[in-house]
Structure formats: structure tokens, C-alpha cells
Amino acid sequence: MHDQSTAHAQPGPATWIRVLILLTIATVLEVLTYALESTLGALTAPILIVFAIVKFVLVVAYYMHLKFDNRILTGIFAWGMLIAISIFAAMAALYHIYGQPLLTP
């Protein structure tokens, strides 16, 4: 049972359609970014990472209902994303410094 004082209104169909449209646009832009990889060069990976973060935030905020839950839960997800990005950046920097390929047999 839910207490009326802690209950919140769920988003309506218009919100879900907006989120769907934003996710679709982000996916199309990701595919276009990959298709233009030869033109974008070194910018391809950072652009794709930004799109991945945007899509992650939208999915977590709306489909996992974190936008409507306690802020501590949002903080836990944000902290996890920050740690993942930090580890990725550190590993990429190390591989760049030492000139090693990302995958070795």
C-alpha cells in the first residue's frame, strides 16, 4: 500500500512518446556518427560516448523511474556511471601512453 503523501504522479503518454523520440534520435545520430567515422576521425569515440551517456540517463531516469524516486537512488546510479567512465578513461590513457592495442591475444 502506498501512502498518499509519498505517492507521485506517473508520466503520461506524451512524456513516454517524447522519451521514445529522443532515444530514437540519439540512436540515429549514433549510427550516422559511425557511418561518418572516416570523416570524424578521432572525434568518433567521444561523440559515441556522449550519446551513450545521454541514452543511459534517459533510460534510467524514465524507464527505471529514478526521476520519480528518492534522490539517493539517482546518486547511486550516477556514482556507478562516474566510476565506469573514470575506469574507461584511465585504461584508454594507459593504452595510449604505452602504445598497446586495446585487445591483445
Steps between C-alpha positions, in 0.01 A plus 500: 500500500615848421467794728333788317757749631790312333319403181593679181336538165631278225577658164233491236519364146634830364809471722565142390469602135747787554748262663452252217563773242813620682638145524424441131675822401803412713516154342476640147774752580716217639461301180578809291806570714626148440426531127702824491790350695748566220398867492484553878821312576604528865173673593297186430560331837431807719182576307378141540582508871292818544206337320535191720492715814194693379316178421603347834367800690170501310441128548594503868304817574177404328478127438651409837297782660799655678377845405208441732680309779718604790808704398734252672414240236583748225829571677585131510451468124690823433788382720514170310505683167776733623711204613449318168596807297804561721624143460447515125686832473788375716537179298483688170768741623724215612463320169572824317809577711649153464394454137328169561196388303183482707464127437802273496493121456 
